[in-house]
Amino acid sequence: MPPPLTQRRRMLVLAICCMSLLIVSLDNTVLNVALPSMQKEFGASVSGMQWTIDAYTLVLASLLMLAGSTADRIGRRRIFKAGLVIFTVGSLLCSVAPNLESLIAFRMIQAVGGSMLNPVAMSIITNTFTEPRERARAIGVWGGVVGISMAAGPIVGGVLVDSVGWRSIFWINLPVGLAALLLTMRYVPESRAPKPRRPDPVGQLLVMTLLGSLTYAIIEAPAAGWTSPVIMTFALLALAALIGLIGYEPRRAEPLIDLRFFRSAPFSGATVIAISAFASLGGFLFLSTLYLQNVRGLDALDAGLWMLPMAAMTLVCAPLSGRLVGSRGPRIPLLVAGIAMTASGILFAAFEAETSNVTRFIGYVLFGLGFGFVNSPITNTAVSGMPRTQAGVAAAVASTSRQIGQTLGVAVIGAVLASGVGSAVGTSSYATKFVDASRGGWWVIVGCGVAVLLVGLLTSGRWARRTAQRTARCLQEPEIQEATAGASS
């Protein structure tokens, strides 16, 4: 018999869920600092480094919604425990990977576990904290963990890489994952959705095909050639999967992705903003880490310390953004985010900010400020006006969009960099080529910042709210008809 849900136990459940978020978030930020060390040990190309990141985010993006719906159906606690086991085992395997190919495969195992953690943990928190104000505080604590991981990740990663080696960055997941598993078995109650969504295996397969084919085509194109038969085949496969999704999903009663959501301008805007913002983040970290260590010759700890201004601004601005969203709506945070991220990108793209300590510091502060303001309004805008029964699915799509953005950001910006540096990696000409080669990547980040600014402006006004209201009525009609039929019978 599980103990009752006292206030102390609810706090323990929140702490356990935050532990899972911490190891998943910390894993990503720590990994970026370790990329140059991995590259040297394995003799990897730029595309090889891209795959160590994108193999994880790609699998995560593909499985997030499946994991959430499966947890609703067979039990959230059960899936959460399975996720902790798989993520911890995947971390152990990553730490002993003998080559780059094995590391990429083990990162994919990690991602399978990671897909069962964050969305399921959010559902557990929602069901544990039923009072609205208490739930809001719990979600605020949850969001703060992301900021902590961003601030601590580069420093923790730098210390571990410099003192023990890059393999140790995966060891920190082992005790935390094991402790979270034991505590989950003791304190987290089981819960299921009263009416879980049915599986959509065809939709799931189409999503995986679309994301996998598109990412492969972008990452491998600089080496294989943009018009090579292999790249063209994967590009066409991605296009076919997209067409298949658009044609198949509307015909299902409970689709994996309800395309009617996109009739809401705030929801569509949140999707575009999430992809743009997290593409910027993925590309920003990728370019900065390689530059600081491979070009400037800094060790991992010094490179991590350089990331601290960005992480600190994100940590400070995230709760401020949340309060602004609650009191004034998402428009102001989105405009601040778009302007700051665009300005940061322009500093690097047009003025080579990375070559000067002062301008590099300003660029990192601006990016951290922008990213700190953008995250809170994404989920708020995605669920704006949605019926309560659909809000969880809308939030899951927003989470998936974040992972898709990070995947595409590393893929596209890494491909631009690889095209510029060519085979110069590890040679004396690499440093001289890097700044020029990375300029195109920084312009991509500028474009993403402009997208956040313009889309945020367009989808946060009166017209946008009216489209959300119309979409909500459209989504509620089947539920009303079903309730009416049930009452009449």
N, C-alpha and C positions, 0 to 999 in steps of 0.2 A: 504493500500500500504506500504510494508516494506521499511525502509530507505535504501539508496544506500550503497554499500560496500566500504565505505571510509576506510582509514588507521586506524582511531580510532575505527570504528566498527569491523574491522578485529581483532584488538587487544582485543576488548571486547569478540568476539567469542572465541578467544584463551583462554582468562581468564575463560570463562564459561566452556569450555571443560576441562581445568586444574582443575577447582573446582570439577568436577565429578570424575576425576582421583584421586584427593586428598582424597575424602571421601572413595572411594573404597580401595585405597592403605593403607590409615591410618587405616581403619577398621581392616585389617589383622594384621598389626604390633601391634596395640593397643591390639587386642584380645589376643595375645600370652602372654602379661604381666599379663592379667587378668585370665588366665587359672587356676592357683592355687586357687584363691579366689572362682571361680565358682566351682571348684572341692570340696572345703570344704563345701560350702553352700548346694550343691546338693548331697554330699556324693558319687561323681562319681568315676568310675574306670578310668584307663588309656584309655581304649577304648572309654569311654564316652567323654573324652577330645579330643580324635582323631576325633570323629564324629562332634564336634562343629566346627572344622576346615574343615574337609573333606566334610561335607554335603554342605558347601558353595562352595569349589573349585570344587567339583564333578559336581554340577549343572552348575556352571560357564563354566567348560570345555565342558560340553555336549551341551550348548546352544549358545556359542560364534558365531559359523559359521551360525547357523540358524538366530540369531539376525542380523548379518551383512547382510545376503542375503535378509531378510525381510525388513530391512531399505532401501536397494537399490531399492526394489520393490515398497513399499508404502510410502516412505518418511523418510529421516534420522532424520529430526527435530521431526516428529511425534513419532518415536520410542524412540528417546532420551528423550523426555518429559515423555513418558510412563515409561521408565527406572528410571528416577528421582523420579517419584511418587511411584513406587513399591519399590525401594530401601529405600526411606525415611519411608514409611509405615512399611516395614520389620524391619527397625532399631527401630522404636517405639515399635513394637511388641516384639522384642528381649529384650528391656529394661524392659518389664513387664512380662517376661516369668516366670510362676510359678514353672516349673520343667525342668529337663534336656531335656526331650522328646519335650516339647514345644519350648525350645530354639533352638534345632536342626531343628525343622520344620520351625521356623521363620527365621533361617539362610538360609534355602533353598529359602524362599520367597525373602530375600535380594539378593540372587544370581541370581534369575530370573531378578530382576531389574539391577543388576550389569552387566549381560551379554549384556544388551541393552545400556550400557554406554560407556565403553572404546573402543570397536571396532567401534562403530558408531561415537563417538567423533573424532577418528582418520580420518574417512571418511569425517566428516564435516571440519576438519582442512585442509585435502588434497584439498577439493573443494573450500575452502575459500582462501587459499594461493596458487595461481596458478603459481607464478613465482618461479623457482627452488630454488634460493638462499634464498628467503624469506620463502619458505616452509621448507627448511632445518633448518633455525633458529627457526621456530615455533615448529618443531618436537624436536629440541634440548631443548627448554623450556619445552615441554611436558615431555621429558625423565627426566629432572631435578626434576620434581615434585615427581617422584618415589623416588629419593634420599632424597628429603626433608621429605617425609612421613616416610622413613626408619629411618632417623635421629630423627625426632620429635616424631614418634609413641611410642617408649618405654618410653620416658620421660613424654609425655602427658598422656599415659596410666597409668604410675606409680603414677603421681600426682592425677589423677581422682580416681583410685582404692583406694589409701590410704586415700584420703580426703572425698570422697563421696560414693564410693562403685563401684563394677564392672559394675553395670547397667548403670552408667553414661557414660561409653565409647561409648554407642550407641546414647546418647543424642546429641553428637557433630555433628552427621550426619543430625540432623533435621533442624537447621537454615541454614546450608550450602546447603542442598538439596533443601529447599524451596526457598532460594535466587537464586540458579542456575535455578530452574524451572521458576521463574518469569522473570529472565533475558533472558532465552531461548525464552520464548514467545514474548519478545520484540525485541531481536536483532539477533537471529540465523535464517538465511534464510533456506527455505525448498529446498531440492535437492533430486534427484533420479538418479539412474544409467540409461544411455541410453538403455542398454540391460541387465536388471537384470537376475540373474540366477533363473531357475525354482526351486520350492521346491522339496526336496527329502525326503519325510516322512519315507520311509523304511530305508534309510541310517541313518537318524536321530535316529530312534528307535533302530537300531543296535548299534550305537555309545553309546547311553544311557545305553543299556543293557550291553554292554561290560564293560564300565567304572564302572557302579554301581555294577555289579556282582563281578568283580575283587576286587574292594575296600572292599566290604562287606566280601568277603572270607578272605582277608588279615587281616582286623581289628578284626574280630570275631574269627579267628582260634585259638589264644592262649587260649581263654576261652572254646570254643566248642571242640577243638581238630582238628588237621590238617586233619585227616582222617575221621572226623565225616560225616554222610550222608548230613547234611545241607551244610557244607563247600564244600564237593565234588560236590554237586548239583550246587552251585553257580559258582564254578570253571569251571565245564563243560559248564554251561550256557555262561560264558564269552568266552570260547573257541569256542562254536558254533556261537556266535555273531561275533567273529573275522573271522571265516571261511566264514560266511555269507557276511560280508563286502567285503572280498577279491573276493568272487564269484559274488556278485551283482553289486558293484560299477562300474567295467569296462564296463558293458553292458548299462549304462545310458549315454545319450548324454551330460547331465550336472550333473555329480555326486556331492554329498556333498563333497567327497574327491576324487580328480583325482589321482589315483594310479600311473599314469605316472610321476607325480612329483618326485617320489622316484627313478626314473632312474637317476636323477641328484644327484651326490655325495654330492655337497654342501648343497642341500636341505635336503637329508637324514641325513647328518651330523648335520645340524642345528637342526633337530627334536630330534636326540639323545642327542645333547649337551643341548638343552633346558630342556628336561626331566631330564637329569642327574644333571644339575646345580640347577634347582628349587626343585628337590628332596632333594638335599643337603641343600638348604636353609630351606625348610619346616622342615626337620629333625633336623637341627642345632638349629633353634629357639625353637622347641618343647623340645628337650633335655635340652638346656641351661636354659630355663625359669623354667622348673620343678626342675632342680638341684638347681638353685640359691635360689628359694623360699622354696621349700619343704625339701631340704637337708641342705643348708647353713642357712636357716631361715631368709633370707633378706626380707624386705618388697618390695612392688611392685615398688616403686620409685628407691630404691637402685638397684634392679634387672634391671630396665630400664636403669639406668646409666651405668651398666656394659655392656649393649648392644651398648652403644654409640661409642666405638672404632670401632666396626664392621660397624655401620651405617655411621660414619664419613669417613672411608676409601672408602666405596661404593660411597658416595657423591663426594669425591675428584677424584676417579679413573674413574668414569663413563664418564665424558666429555673427559678425557685424552684418554680413550679407543676409543671413537667416533672419535677423531682427528686421532688416529693411523689407525683406519679402513679406514678413508677417504684418508690418505696419503700413507699407506703401505699395506693395505689389512687386512683381519681378522686374519691371522696366528699368528702374534706376540701377540695380546691381548688374543687369545685363549690359547696359550702356557703359558703365564704368569698366566692366570686364572687357568688352570689345575694344574700347579706346586704349586701355592699358596693354592688352596683348598685342594689338596692332602696333603701338608705339615701340614696344620691346622688339618686335620682329623687324621693324624699320631700322632701328639702331644697329642690328646685326647685319641686315641685308644691304643697307645703303652706306653705312658708316663703319663697317667692320669693327663693331663694338668689342668683339672678343680679343682684339689685339692690344687693348688698353685696359689696365686694371680698373680705372675709374668708370669708363663707359660699360665695361662688362658687369660691374657691380650694379650700375643703374639699370641695365637691361634685365638682370636677374630679379631685382626688386620689382620692376614694372611687371614682369611676367608673373611673379608670385602674387602681386596685388590683383592682377586680372583673373588668374585662375582661382584665387580665393573667393572672388565675388561670383564666379560663374556657376559653381557647383550646386549651391542651394536652390537657385531658381529653376534648375533643369527639372528636378522631380516635381516641384510645385507647379511649373507650367505644364508639364506632361499630364498631370491629373486634374488640372484646372477644369472645373465644370463636368468632369466625368461622373457617371453614377457610382455610388459607393461600391457596388458589386464589380465594377470594372476598373476601379482605381488601382488595385493590385497588379492587374495585367498591364495597365498603362505604365506604372512605375517599373515593371519588369522590362518593358520595351525600352524605357529610358536607360536602364542599367545596361542592357544589351548594346544600346547605341554607344554608350561610353566605351565599351570594350572594342566595338567595331572601329570607333574613331582612333583608339590607341593602336590597333592593328594596322589600319591604313596609314596612320601618320608615320610609323616606323617603316612601313613598306615603301611608301612614296618618297619620303625624305631620304631614307637610306638608299633608294634606287638613284635618286638625283646625285647623292654623294658618290656612290659607286661609279656612276658614269663619268664623274669628274676626276676622281683619283686613279681610276683604272687599276693597273697592276703595280702602282707605286707603293702599296701598303708595305710598311716595314723597311722602306728604302729612304735614303736621304732626301729624295724629292717629294716624299709624302707630305712633310710639313709645309713645304712651299705651295703644294697643290691644294692642300686641305681648305684654306680660307676661300680661295676662288671657287672650289668645287662645292663648298657648303652654302654659297650665297643663294643658289637656287632653292635650297631647302629652307633657308630663312624667308625667302619670298613666299614660299608655300605657307609658312607660319603667319606671315602678314595677311595672306588671303583668308586664312582661317579666322584671324582676329576680326577682319572686316565682315566676314559672314556672321560671326557672333553679334557684332554691332548692328548690322542692317536687319538681320532676321529677328533679333531681340526687339528692335524698334517696331518692326512690322507686326509681330505676333503678340504684342502686349497691350494693344489699344482696344478701343470699343468694338471695332469691326471684328477683331480676333475673338473677343469674348462672345459676340453674337454667334459666331461659327461654332464655338464650343457648346453654347446652349442648344443650338440646333442639333449638333451631334449627340449630345446627351439625351435629348428627346427621342432621337432615332434609335439609340441603343436601349432606351427604357421601354419602347413600345412592345417588343416581344415579352419582356418580363411582366408588363401590365396585363397583356393578353393571357399569359399563362396563369397569372394569379386570378384573373377574372374567371377563366375556365374552371380553375380548381374550386373557386367559391360556388359557382353555379352547379357543379356536380355534387 
